[in-house]
Amino acid sequence: MSLESRRDVGVPELTARVVRASFPKGILAIRVRDALGPLFEDASFIEAFPVRGRPAVSPGALALVSVLQYAEGLSDRQAADQVRARMDWKFLLGLELDDPGFDFTVLGDFRARLIEHGLEERVLDLVLERICGLGLLRAGGRQRTDSTHVLASVRVLNRMEFVGETLRAALEALAAAAPQWLAGQVTADWVERYGARIDSYRFPKGDNVRTTWAEQVGRDGFTVLEAVFSPAAPDWLRQIPAVEVLRRAWVEQYHRDGEGVRWREAKDLPPARRRLSSPYDLDARYGMKRGSGWCGYKTHLTETCEPDAPHVITNVETTDATVDDAEMTETVHRNLDERRLVPGEHVVDAGYVTAAHILTARDDHGVTLLGPVGLDTRHGQQDGTGPDLSQRAFRVDWDRRQAVCPRGAVSISWSDQVKPSGTPITRVHFAATDCRPCPLRSACTRACEKGRYGRSLTLLPREQQEILSRRRQEQQTEEWKRRYDIRAGIEGTISQVVRRTGIRRTRYTGLAKTHLGNILAAAAINIIRIDAWLTGTPLGSTRTSHLARLELAA
């Protein structure tokens, strides 16, 4: 399939006349087309198409249809039907009223081409370029970021369901690809165990019985793997994806030695980030946040928040569910830098902020990272009624490599160390002989009860520690809190994206496809917001329940 570029020469005269007559007060398609023109040119996607072959459907049109599809929550088939049936879509696409459209399968092929050629970001980039052209978007100013969870398009499996379903998926694939070969490897009772979907309610009752069942599944899985990898088996059986998933899952979940097949204990399992959570989506992971768990991904949305301009989504990041927000701060800044949309001030929640992030954002990108850092913690009273014995009350002399406590005791040990994560730290210890007789000991430390050392401090490198101390003091002031209030608006954006585009549950399997879907959703929201800006539609207010209104009135 080759690219036969379709030059957009404007909306056909008949299409424009009919649509404008049908919608005299205007409609999103008319306003966006008039303000932004043709959003996507075919030449922007030329890398994804060869120079020879059957002419392809206009990729510029497909990109716009993909965005509209998310704006209205449509499936591929429904979106293709809208191209044929709706005048406003034909107006926005610049098509004749009798244009027959295209088959819905073309949309899936278009997405696959974008991913294959690394063009996932191109759709959002082009929308942002048009908005910049209107003077509604520029570098500097303020932006804010937050993340939300995205459920995978597969069901959540517990450990027993996972191994059973993984083996069942491999047997299904082998039964379809090599039925005669598989018939010689299994017995009739396998059909009873793996013929239907594996569900917890079908499992035998009792922990011992369930462990026995899981070990039986393990033995059956190893039987299949040994048969597939035996010299007598066809080589191509090893290339079946479900077989490779089975091999990987069994390495993660089981021990096999001279004593037989056994479950791995929790301490022997790979970390959650490396461990499969479903045999049907190999990129999905099980994550936890504030006590809630889900299988899937996380998406990080960044938007502008200037009062005199529309709030536009400028960056989208998608990760598996186990990735901490703090790991994405530098990635967000780097991608905004590449788009030349770096903010002057970036407002985030505590998950994105460390002392190192504050310094890196300032020094490498010229960004003020505004977000709360973790409070200093200490043993003893935490209500603020007692003396201040937090780390900030200790005077640190970096040049002499020593610290002095509020009572005047000088540290006896200063050692530079590195945490397992690679973060350099300094450990400072005070003598137990100084801490034991101290009248503030009960509110300061328990470490002096045994051993040589009393109170200890953990310090970051000097510049980081100093900026951390300043931020802890600043974020207690009313002025800082007023500046930070603007962060709450990102929650409304996440709500709008979830309700309007349905990104809470991904439509696709795999991280790459999920990220592309999130990009299309962000582009759709930007178009909707530009239309709202053009019509003077005010921002929505925070919804308040009837009960809350009664309480406020009282």
Secondary structure, 3 states (H helix, E strand, C coil): CECCCCCCCCCCHHHHHHHHHHCCCCCHHHHHHHHHCCCCCHHHHHHHCCCCCCECCCHHHHHHHHHHHHHCCCCHHHHHHHHHHCHHHHHHHCCCCCCCCCCCHHHHHHHHHHHHCCCCCHHHHHHHHHHHHCCCCCCCCEEEEEEEEEECCCCCCCHHHHHHHHHHHHHHHHHHHCHHHHHCCCCHHHHHHHCCCCCHHHCCCCHHHHHHHHHHHHHHHHHHHHHHCCCCCCHHHHHCHHHHHHHHHHHHHEEEECCEEEECCHHHCCCCCCCCCCCCCCCCEEEEECCEEEEEEEEEEEEECCCCCCCCEEEEEEEECCCCHHHHHHHHHHHHHHCCCCCCEEECCHHHCCHHHHHHHHHHHCCEEECCCCCCCCCCCCCCCCCCCCHHHCEEECCCCEEECCCCCECCEEEEEECCCCCEEEEEEEEHHHHCCCCCHHHHCCHHHCCCEEEEEEECCHHHHHHHHHHHHHCCCHHHHHHHHHHHHHHHHHHHHHHHHCCCECCCCCHHHHHHHHHHHHHHHHHHHHHHHHCCCCCCCCCCCHHHHHHHHC
